[in-house]
Amino acid sequence: MATNKKVKVYESLRQRIIDGQLRPGLPINEADFARELSVSKTPVREALRQLERDGFVENVPGRGSAISHIRPQDSREVLEVREILELGAAKRAAWQHGNDELHLKRENLRKLLAEEASQESVREWGSWEDVHVSIVKAAGNQTLLEMYRRLLDRNLRIYNCIGDRFTLRRLHEIHTEHAAVLDAILEGNVEGVEQAVQDHFRNAGKALMGIVGPERQ
């Protein structure tokens, strides 16, 4: 029963942190969370320890726990790990010329880009990570997919906190870069996949650093 309560508290707080409901720097009051979730302080404390290991909570000496800040270094490192994992997955998918899901994603993206060209408007196509997850799934490695999804939790939190500051131009560029990656995969062009994935993450890094700010030495 205690484990179930810990899991309940953990999942609730984790999702609210990822969604941006619990903002970076927010002080954590264990008693408030315990009352809100109708549990004792023990499962709250256990859940907070797990969230600290996940990087979502930080302990400030003399001040207690707080929702962790989003630092430029954290954002950069998450993107770097994503690039490493996704590049390997995309190459493996290219060896098989993709799958039906990637063909469908490419067709939907082709229609979206045509709409943008004719209407001069840009909108997000599904969730921002949708294409990336499909690429990793196409590699056919469940362990890799689970690792990638956990990493996306941290990335999704970043975008939920700062995503509304992306320009329409950048959103259009994202769609165009996704199309280049998918084209290379479906053509079985491994070298093209490597270039397209690296270009996409390089541009993503520049855009993200322009929002969260430079790293401090």
KEDOMAR-905001 format. One line per field, with one value per atom (N, C-alpha, C, O): residue number from 1; atom name; x negated, z negated, y negated. Coordinates in steps of 0.1 Angstrom, whole numbers. Each point is the difference from the previous one (the first is absolute). Layout:
N
num [NUM:...] .
atome [CA:...] .
px [X:...] .
pz [Z:...] .
py [Y:...] .
! end
This chain:
217
num [1:1:1:1:2:2:2:2:3:3:3:3:4:4:4:4:5:5:5:5:6:6:6:6:7:7:7:7:8:8:8:8:9:9:9:9:10:10:10:10:11:11:11:11:12:12:12:12:13:13:13:13:14:14:14:14:15:15:15:15:16:16:16:16:17:17:17:17:18:18:18:18:19:19:19:19:20:20:20:20:21:21:21:21:22:22:22:22:23:23:23:23:24:24:24:24:25:25:25:25:26:26:26:26:27:27:27:27:28:28:28:28:29:29:29:29:30:30:30:30:31:31:31:31:32:32:32:32:33:33:33:33:34:34:34:34:35:35:35:35:36:36:36:36:37:37:37:37:38:38:38:38:39:39:39:39:40:40:40:40:41:41:41:41:42:42:42:42:43:43:43:43:44:44:44:44:45:45:45:45:46:46:46:46:47:47:47:47:48:48:48:48:49:49:49:49:50:50:50:50:51:51:51:51:52:52:52:52:53:53:53:53:54:54:54:54:55:55:55:55:56:56:56:56:57:57:57:57:58:58:58:58:59:59:59:59:60:60:60:60:61:61:61:61:62:62:62:62:63:63:63:63:64:64:64:64:65:65:65:65:66:66:66:66:67:67:67:67:68:68:68:68:69:69:69:69:70:70:70:70:71:71:71:71:72:72:72:72:73:73:73:73:74:74:74:74:75:75:75:75:76:76:76:76:77:77:77:77:78:78:78:78:79:79:79:79:80:80:80:80:81:81:81:81:82:82:82:82:83:83:83:83:84:84:84:84:85:85:85:85:86:86:86:86:87:87:87:87:88:88:88:88:89:89:89:89:90:90:90:90:91:91:91:91:92:92:92:92:93:93:93:93:94:94:94:94:95:95:95:95:96:96:96:96:97:97:97:97:98:98:98:98:99:99:99:99:100:100:100:100:101:101:101:101:102:102:102:102:103:103:103:103:104:104:104:104:105:105:105:105:106:106:106:106:107:107:107:107:108:108:108:108:109:109:109:109:110:110:110:110:111:111:111:111:112:112:112:112:113:113:113:113:114:114:114:114:115:115:115:115:116:116:116:116:117:117:117:117:118:118:118:118:119:119:119:119:120:120:120:120:121:121:121:121:122:122:122:122:123:123:123:123:124:124:124:124:125:125:125:125:126:126:126:126:127:127:127:127:128:128:128:128:129:129:129:129:130:130:130:130:131:131:131:131:132:132:132:132:133:133:133:133:134:134:134:134:135:135:135:135:136:136:136:136:137:137:137:137:138:138:138:138:139:139:139:139:140:140:140:140:141:141:141:141:142:142:142:142:143:143:143:143:144:144:144:144:145:145:145:145:146:146:146:146:147:147:147:147:148:148:148:148:149:149:149:149:150:150:150:150:151:151:151:151:152:152:152:152:153:153:153:153:154:154:154:154:155:155:155:155:156:156:156:156:157:157:157:157:158:158:158:158:159:159:159:159:160:160:160:160:161:161:161:161:162:162:162:162:163:163:163:163:164:164:164:164:165:165:165:165:166:166:166:166:167:167:167:167:168:168:168:168:169:169:169:169:170:170:170:170:171:171:171:171:172:172:172:172:173:173:173:173:174:174:174:174:175:175:175:175:176:176:176:176:177:177:177:177:178:178:178:178:179:179:179:179:180:180:180:180:181:181:181:181:182:182:182:182:183:183:183:183:184:184:184:184:185:185:185:185:186:186:186:186:187:187:187:187:188:188:188:188:189:189:189:189:190:190:190:190:191:191:191:191:192:192:192:192:193:193:193:193:194:194:194:194:195:195:195:195:196:196:196:196:197:197:197:197:198:198:198:198:199:199:199:199:200:200:200:200:201:201:201:201:202:202:202:202:203:203:203:203:204:204:204:204:205:205:205:205:206:206:206:206:207:207:207:207:208:208:208:208:209:209:209:209:210:210:210:210:211:211:211:211:212:212:212:212:213:213:213:213:214:214:214:214:215:215:215:215:216:216:216:216:217:217:217:217] .
atome [N:CA:C:O:N:CA:C:O:N:CA:C:O:N:CA:C:O:N:CA:C:O:N:CA:C:O:N:CA:C:O:N:CA:C:O:N:CA:C:O:N:CA:C:O:N:CA:C:O:N:CA:C:O:N:CA:C:O:N:CA:C:O:N:CA:C:O:N:CA:C:O:N:CA:C:O:N:CA:C:O:N:CA:C:O:N:CA:C:O:N:CA:C:O:N:CA:C:O:N:CA:C:O:N:CA:C:O:N:CA:C:O:N:CA:C:O:N:CA:C:O:N:CA:C:O:N:CA:C:O:N:CA:C:O:N:CA:C:O:N:CA:C:O:N:CA:C:O:N:CA:C:O:N:CA:C:O:N:CA:C:O:N:CA:C:O:N:CA:C:O:N:CA:C:O:N:CA:C:O:N:CA:C:O:N:CA:C:O:N:CA:C:O:N:CA:C:O:N:CA:C:O:N:CA:C:O:N:CA:C:O:N:CA:C:O:N:CA:C:O:N:CA:C:O:N:CA:C:O:N:CA:C:O:N:CA:C:O:N:CA:C:O:N:CA:C:O:N:CA:C:O:N:CA:C:O:N:CA:C:O:N:CA:C:O:N:CA:C:O:N:CA:C:O:N:CA:C:O:N:CA:C:O:N:CA:C:O:N:CA:C:O:N:CA:C:O:N:CA:C:O:N:CA:C:O:N:CA:C:O:N:CA:C:O:N:CA:C:O:N:CA:C:O:N:CA:C:O:N:CA:C:O:N:CA:C:O:N:CA:C:O:N:CA:C:O:N:CA:C:O:N:CA:C:O:N:CA:C:O:N:CA:C:O:N:CA:C:O:N:CA:C:O:N:CA:C:O:N:CA:C:O:N:CA:C:O:N:CA:C:O:N:CA:C:O:N:CA:C:O:N:CA:C:O:N:CA:C:O:N:CA:C:O:N:CA:C:O:N:CA:C:O:N:CA:C:O:N:CA:C:O:N:CA:C:O:N:CA:C:O:N:CA:C:O:N:CA:C:O:N:CA:C:O:N:CA:C:O:N:CA:C:O:N:CA:C:O:N:CA:C:O:N:CA:C:O:N:CA:C:O:N:CA:C:O:N:CA:C:O:N:CA:C:O:N:CA:C:O:N:CA:C:O:N:CA:C:O:N:CA:C:O:N:CA:C:O:N:CA:C:O:N:CA:C:O:N:CA:C:O:N:CA:C:O:N:CA:C:O:N:CA:C:O:N:CA:C:O:N:CA:C:O:N:CA:C:O:N:CA:C:O:N:CA:C:O:N:CA:C:O:N:CA:C:O:N:CA:C:O:N:CA:C:O:N:CA:C:O:N:CA:C:O:N:CA:C:O:N:CA:C:O:N:CA:C:O:N:CA:C:O:N:CA:C:O:N:CA:C:O:N:CA:C:O:N:CA:C:O:N:CA:C:O:N:CA:C:O:N:CA:C:O:N:CA:C:O:N:CA:C:O:N:CA:C:O:N:CA:C:O:N:CA:C:O:N:CA:C:O:N:CA:C:O:N:CA:C:O:N:CA:C:O:N:CA:C:O:N:CA:C:O:N:CA:C:O:N:CA:C:O:N:CA:C:O:N:CA:C:O:N:CA:C:O:N:CA:C:O:N:CA:C:O:N:CA:C:O:N:CA:C:O:N:CA:C:O:N:CA:C:O:N:CA:C:O:N:CA:C:O:N:CA:C:O:N:CA:C:O:N:CA:C:O:N:CA:C:O:N:CA:C:O:N:CA:C:O:N:CA:C:O:N:CA:C:O:N:CA:C:O:N:CA:C:O:N:CA:C:O:N:CA:C:O:N:CA:C:O:N:CA:C:O:N:CA:C:O:N:CA:C:O:N:CA:C:O:N:CA:C:O:N:CA:C:O:N:CA:C:O:N:CA:C:O:N:CA:C:O:N:CA:C:O:N:CA:C:O:N:CA:C:O:N:CA:C:O:N:CA:C:O:N:CA:C:O:N:CA:C:O:N:CA:C:O:N:CA:C:O:N:CA:C:O:N:CA:C:O:N:CA:C:O:N:CA:C:O:N:CA:C:O:N:CA:C:O:N:CA:C:O:N:CA:C:O:N:CA:C:O:N:CA:C:O:N:CA:C:O:N:CA:C:O:N:CA:C:O:N:CA:C:O:N:CA:C:O:N:CA:C:O:N:CA:C:O:N:CA:C:O:N:CA:C:O] .
px [-8:8:-9:3:-13:-9:-7:-1:-3:-6:10:-4:16:10:2:2:-2:1:-11:1:-13:-12:1:-3:7:1:10:-2:13:11:-5:2:-9:-6:-11:0:-8:-11:5:-4:14:5:8:-1:8:7:-10:2:-12:-9:-9:-2:-2:-8:7:-6:19:7:3:-1:3:2:-13:1:-12:-13:-2:-4:6:-2:9:-4:17:10:-3:5:-13:-3:9:-1:10:9:-8:3:-13:-10:-12:-8:6:-10:-14:-1:-9:-14:-2:4:-10:-3:10:-2:14:11:-4:-4:4:-3:10:12:-17:9:4:-9:22:5:6:11:-18:5:14:8:-5:13:11:11:-14:11:3:11:-22:2:7:9:-12:6:15:8:-4:14:7:11:-17:6:3:10:-20:1:6:1:3:6:-9:5:-17:-10:-8:1:-9:-9:-12:-2:-7:-12:-10:-8:9:-10:0:-11:22:0:-4:-6:9:-4:-15:-6:0:-14:-7:-10:15:-6:1:-9:20:2:-9:-6:4:-9:-15:-7:3:-13:-2:-10:20:0:-1:-7:15:0:-13:-4:-3:-13:-10:-8:9:-9:3:-9:22:4:-5:0:-4:-4:11:-2:14:11:1:7:-13:0:-15:-8:5:-13:1:9:-19:-1:-9:-12:17:-8:-4:8:-21:-5:5:-1:8:5:13:6:-1:13:10:12:-16:9:0:-8:19:1:8:8:-11:7:1:-8:17:0:-12:-4:-4:-13:2:10:-20:-1:-4:-6:9:-4:-12:1:-13:-12:-5:3:-10:-5:-8:2:-10:-8:9:-2:13:9:7:1:3:7:-9:4:-17:-9:-3:-1:-1:-4:12:-3:15:11:1:2:-4:0:-12:2:-13:-12:3:-3:9:3:11:-1:11:10:-6:4:-13:-6:-7:0:-8:-8:10:-3:13:10:8:1:3:9:-8:6:-18:-8:-2:1:-4:-1:13:0:11:13:4:5:-8:3:-8:6:-18:-8:5:1:2:6:13:2:6:13:-3:8:-18:-3:-5:3:-9:-5:13:-1:12:12:10:11:-16:8:13:10:-11:11:11:-3:15:11:13:-1:12:13:3:5:-9:3:-8:5:-18:-8:5:-1:6:5:13:1:7:12:-4:6:-16:-5:-5:3:-10:-5:11:-1:11:11:8:3:-1:7:-8:5:-18:-9:-1:0:1:0:13:-1:12:12:-1:5:-10:-2:-9:4:-15:-9:7:-3:11:7:10:2:5:9:-7:5:-17:-7:-5:1:-4:-5:11:-2:15:11:7:5:-5:7:-9:5:-18:-10:3:-1:5:2:-7:-3:0:-8:7:4:-2:6:-8:-6:7:-7:7:13:-21:6:-1:-10:22:0:-9:-3:-1:-9:-14:-4:-4:-13:-10:-8:10:-9:5:-7:18:7:-9:-1:-5:-8:-13:-3:-2:-12:3:-8:19:4:2:-4:10:3:-13:-1:-9:-13:-7:-5:5:-6:8:-7:20:8:-4:0:-3:-3:-13:-2:-6:-13:3:-8:20:4:-7:-1:-3:-7:8:0:7:9:-8:4:-16:-8:-4:0:-4:-4:12:-1:13:12:3:4:-5:3:-10:4:-17:-10:4:-2:5:3:12:0:11:12:-3:5:-14:-3:-8:2:-10:-8:9:-2:12:10:8:4:-2:7:-8:7:-20:-8:1:1:-2:1:14:1:9:14:2:7:-13:2:-7:6:-17:-7:9:2:4:8:13:5:1:12:-2:9:-22:-3:-4:3:-9:-4:5:-4:11:4:8:0:8:8:-9:5:-18:-9:-7:-8:12:-5:7:12:-19:6:7:-3:12:6:-10:2:-12:-10:-7:-3:0:-7:9:-5:18:9:0:1:-1:0:-13:0:-11:-13:0:-6:12:1:7:-4:16:7:-9:0:-7:-9:-11:-3:-3:-11:5:-7:19:6:2:-3:8:2:-13:0:-11:-13:-5:-5:7:-3:8:-6:19:9:-3:-1:-2:-3:-13:0:-10:-12:2:-6:14:3:7:-4:15:8:-8:3:-13:-8:-11:-7:5:-11:-13:-11:10:-12:-6:3:-12:-6:-8:1:-9:-8:9:-3:14:9:7:3:0:6:-9:5:-18:-9:-1:1:-1:-1:13:-1:12:13:3:4:-8:2:-9:4:-17:-9:4:-1:6:4:12:1:8:12:-3:5:-14:-3:-10:1:-9:-8:9:-2:12:9:9:3:1:8:-8:5:-18:-9:-1:0:-2:-2:13:-1:13:12:3:4:-7:2:-9:4:-17:-9:3:-3:9:4:12:2:5:11:-4:2:-9:-4:-12:-3:-5:-12:-12:0:-12:-13:-4:5:-13:-5:-10:-8:7:-9:-13:1:-12:-13:-3:-10] .
pz [0:0:0:7:-15:-1:13:5:2:13:10:8:-8:9:-3:10:-22:-3:5:5:-7:5:15:6:1:15:4:10:-17:3:-1:8:-19:-3:10:6:-3:10:14:6:-1:13:1:10:-21:0:0:9:-17:-1:13:6:-1:12:12:7:-5:11:-1:10:-22:-2:3:4:-8:3:15:6:1:14:8:9:-14:7:-3:7:-17:-3:-11:-2:-3:-11:-12:-7:4:-11:6:6:-7:7:-7:-12:20:-5:-11:1:-12:-11:-11:-11:14:-10:-12:1:-13:-13:-2:3:-8:-3:-14:-9:6:-13:-1:5:-12:-1:-6:5:-15:-6:9:0:9:9:10:3:3:9:-6:6:-19:-7:-2:3:-6:-2:14:1:9:13:5:7:-9:6:-10:3:-15:-10:-4:-1:-2:-4:-12:-3:-3:-11:7:12:-21:6:5:8:-13:4:15:6:0:15:7:11:-16:7:-1:10:-21:-2:9:6:-5:9:14:8:-4:14:4:11:-21:3:1:8:-15:1:14:7:-2:14:10:10:-12:10:-1:11:-22:-1:9:7:-8:8:15:8:-5:14:5:12:-21:4:0:5:-10:0:-13:0:-10:-13:-5:3:-9:-5:-15:-4:-4:-14:-2:4:-9:-3:-15:-8:5:-14:-8:4:-15:-9:5:-8:19:5:4:2:-2:3:15:8:-4:14:8:-5:18:10:13:3:6:14:6:0:7:6:11:7:-7:11:13:0:11:13:4:3:-4:3:14:6:0:14:2:10:-20:1:1:7:-16:0:14:5:0:13:11:9:-9:10:-1:10:-22:-2:4:6:-9:4:16:5:1:15:6:9:-16:5:-2:10:-21:-2:10:6:-4:10:14:7:-3:13:1:11:-21:0:2:9:-17:1:13:6:-2:11:13:10:-9:12:2:12:-22:1:4:9:-15:4:14:7:-3:14:11:10:-13:9:1:11:-22:0:8:8:-10:7:15:8:-4:14:7:11:-19:6:5:9:-16:3:9:3:1:8:-8:6:-19:-8:-2:2:-5:-2:4:4:-6:4:-8:5:-18:-8:4:1:3:5:14:2:6:13:-3:7:-16:-4:-5:3:-12:-5:11:0:9:11:9:4:-2:9:-7:6:-19:-8:0:1:-3:0:14:0:10:14:2:5:-10:1:-9:4:-16:-8:6:-1:6:7:12:2:5:11:-4:6:-18:-5:-5:2:-8:-4:11:0:11:12:6:5:-5:7:-9:5:-18:-9:-8:-8:9:-7:-15:-7:2:-14:-5:8:-21:-5:-13:-8:7:-12:-4:9:-21:-4:5:1:3:6:-11:-2:-4:-11:-12:-1:-7:-11:6:9:-15:5:1:10:-19:0:8:1:6:7:10:0:9:10:-6:5:-15:-6:-6:1:-8:-6:11:-2:12:11:6:4:-3:6:-10:5:-17:-10:0:-1:1:1:12:-1:12:12:-1:8:-18:-2:-5:1:-7:-5:-12:-3:-6:-12:-12:-2:-5:-11:-11:-6:3:-11:4:-8:21:5:-1:-4:8:0:-15:-2:-7:-14:-5:-7:10:-4:6:-6:19:7:-5:-2:-2:-5:-14:-3:-5:-13:3:-8:18:3:5:-3:10:6:-11:2:-14:-11:-4:-2:2:-4:11:-2:15:11:1:3:-5:1:-11:3:-14:-11:5:-3:9:5:10:-1:10:11:-6:5:-15:-6:-7:-2:-3:-8:9:-3:15:9:14:8:-5:14:7:12:-20:6:4:6:-8:4:14:5:0:13:11:-1:11:10:10:1:7:11:10:6:-4:9:-4:8:-21:-6:1:4:-6:1:14:3:7:14:3:7:-12:2:-6:6:-18:-6:9:2:4:9:12:5:1:11:-3:8:-20:-4:-3:3:-9:-2:14:1:9:13:6:6:-8:5:-6:7:-20:-7:5:3:-2:5:14:4:5:14:0:8:-15:0:-5:5:-16:-5:10:3:3:9:13:7:-3:11:-3:9:-22:-3:1:1:-2:1:-13:-7:2:-13:-2:-10:20:-1:-1:-7:15:0:-14:-4:-2:-13:-10:-8:8:-9:1:-10:22:3:-5:-7:10:-3:-15:-5:-2:-14:-7:-9:13:-6:3:-9:21:3:-9:-5:3:-8:-14:-6:0:-14:-2:-10:20:-1:0:-8:17:1:-13:-5:0:-12:-12:-8:7:-10:0:-10:22:2:-4:-7:11:-4:-15:-6:0:-14:-8:-10:13:-7:1:-9:21:1:-9:-2:-3:-9:-15:-8:5:-14:-4:-12:22:-3:0:0:1:0:-13:-10:11:-12:-7:7:-20:-8:-2:-3:4:-2:-15:-4] .
py [12:-12:-13:-9:10:-12:-3:-11:22:-1:-6:-9:13:-5:-15:-8:4:-15:-8:-11:17:-7:-1:-11:21:0:-11:-7:7:-10:-14:-9:6:-13:-3:-11:20:-2:-3:-10:18:-3:-13:-7:3:-12:-12:-9:9:-11:-1:-10:22:1:-6:-8:12:-5:-15:-7:2:-15:-8:-11:17:-6:-1:-10:22:0:-9:-7:6:-9:-15:-8:6:-14:-6:-12:20:-5:-3:-10:18:-3:-6:7:-20:-8:2:2:-4:1:-10:-12:17:-9:0:-6:12:0:8:12:-18:7:11:-1:12:12:1:0:0:2:14:2:7:14:1:8:-16:0:-4:6:-16:-5:12:2:4:11:12:6:-3:11:-3:9:-21:-3:0:6:-11:-1:14:3:7:13:10:12:-17:9:12:11:-15:11:-6:-12:20:-5:-6:0:-6:-6:11:-3:15:10:3:0:3:3:-13:1:-13:-12:-1:-4:6:0:10:-3:15:10:-4:2:-7:-4:-12:0:-9:-11:5:-6:16:5:6:-1:8:6:-11:0:-11:-11:-7:-6:5:-6:9:-6:19:9:-2:1:-4:-3:-13:-3:-6:-13:-11:-11:15:-9:-9:-10:15:-7:-2:9:-20:-2:-4:-7:11:-3:-12:1:-12:-12:0:-1:3:0:-12:-11:14:-10:-6:-8:12:-5:10:-3:16:11:3:-4:11:4:-10:-7:8:-9:7:9:-13:5:-5:-12:21:-4:-10:-1:-8:-10:7:11:-17:4:-8:-11:18:-7:2:11:-20:2:13:6:-3:12:13:9:-9:11:2:11:-23:1:4:8:-12:4:15:7:-2:14:9:11:-15:8:1:11:-22:0:9:7:-8:8:15:8:-4:15:4:11:-20:4:1:10:-18:1:13:7:-3:13:12:8:-8:11:0:11:-23:0:2:6:-10:2:15:5:2:15:6:9:-13:6:-4:9:-21:-4:8:3:-1:8:14:6:0:14:0:9:-19:-1:-2:6:-13:-2:13:2:6:13:8:8:-10:7:-9:4:-16:-9:-4:-2:1:-4:10:12:-17:9:-7:-12:18:-6:-13:-10:11:-12:-12:-11:13:-11:-5:-12:21:-4:-9:-10:13:-8:-13:-10:10:-13:-9:-12:18:-9:-5:-12:20:-5:-11:-10:12:-11:-13:-11:13:-12:-7:-12:20:-6:-9:-10:15:-8:-12:-11:12:-12:-10:-12:16:-10:-7:-11:19:-6:-10:-11:13:-9:-13:-11:13:-12:-8:-13:19:-7:-8:-11:16:-6:-10:-10:12:-9:-9:-9:11:-8:0:-10:22:1:13:9:-9:11:5:-8:21:6:12:6:-2:12:13:0:9:13:10:6:-3:9:-5:-12:21:-4:-1:6:-15:-4:13:0:9:12:11:11:-12:11:7:12:-20:6:7:11:-17:6:13:10:-8:12:11:11:-15:9:6:11:-20:4:10:10:-13:9:13:11:-11:12:9:12:-19:8:8:9:-13:8:14:9:-7:13:5:12:-22:3:-5:-13:21:-5:-7:-9:15:-7:-14:-9:8:-14:-9:-12:17:-8:-5:-11:20:-4:-10:-9:11:-10:-14:-10:10:-12:-7:-12:19:-6:-7:-10:17:-7:-13:-9:10:-12:-11:-12:16:-10:-7:-11:18:-7:-13:-10:11:-12:-10:-12:16:-9:-6:-12:20:-6:-10:-10:12:-10:-14:-10:11:-12:-7:-12:19:-6:-5:-10:16:-5:-13:-8:6:-12:-11:-12:15:-11:1:-9:19:3:-11:-2:-6:-11:-11:-10:10:-10:3:-7:19:3:-8:-2:-2:-8:9:12:-18:8:5:10:-19:4:13:9:-8:12:12:11:-13:12:5:12:-21:4:8:10:-15:6:14:9:-7:13:10:11:-16:9:4:11:-21:2:10:9:-11:9:14:10:-8:13:7:12:-20:6:5:10:-18:5:13:8:-7:12:12:11:-13:11:4:12:-22:3:9:10:-13:7:15:9:-8:13:9:11:-17:8:3:10:-18:3:10:4:-1:8:-6:6:-20:-8:-2:-10:19:-1:-12:-7:3:-12:-12:-10:10:-11:-1:-11:22:0:-6:-9:12:-5:-16:-7:2:-14:-7:-10:16:-6:-1:-10:21:1:-10:-8:7:-9:-15:-8:5:-13:-4:-11:20:-2:-3:-10:18:-2:-12:-7:4:-12:-13:-9:9:-12:0:-11:23:0:-6:-7:11:-5:-15:-7:1:-14:-8:-10:16:-7:1:-10:22:1:-8:-7:6:-8:-15:-8:4:-14:-3:-12:22:-3:1:-9:20:2:-7:-2:-3:-8:8:12:-19:6:7:-4:14:6:-9:-7:8:-8:8:12:-18:7:1:5] .
! end
